Amino acid sequence: MSKAVFYHAGCPVCVSAEQDILNLIPQNQVEVVHLGTDKAQIGVAERAGVKSVPALVLSNGNVLHINFGASMEDLK
């Protein structure tokens, strides 16, 4: 089973969502990617269907957009 991936940009909305996600999903089952510091992952996130952050990409490929912190365009 592959891990879920939680993408965020470090904003207060994202940090709060990250804490909630890590309280719901065991840390060994979710990878956290900070797109503000790892810009090389922006394309990976976009190809997975992420339109804004915070977002959780489930292991089955479904994308859950959580609240609205920043658009992908804002991160570029």
Buried (B, 14 or more C-beta within 10 A) or exposed (E): EEBBBBBBBBBEBBBBBBEEBEEEBEEEEBEBBBBBEEEEBBEBBBEBEBEBBBBBBBEEEEBEBBEEBBEBEEBE
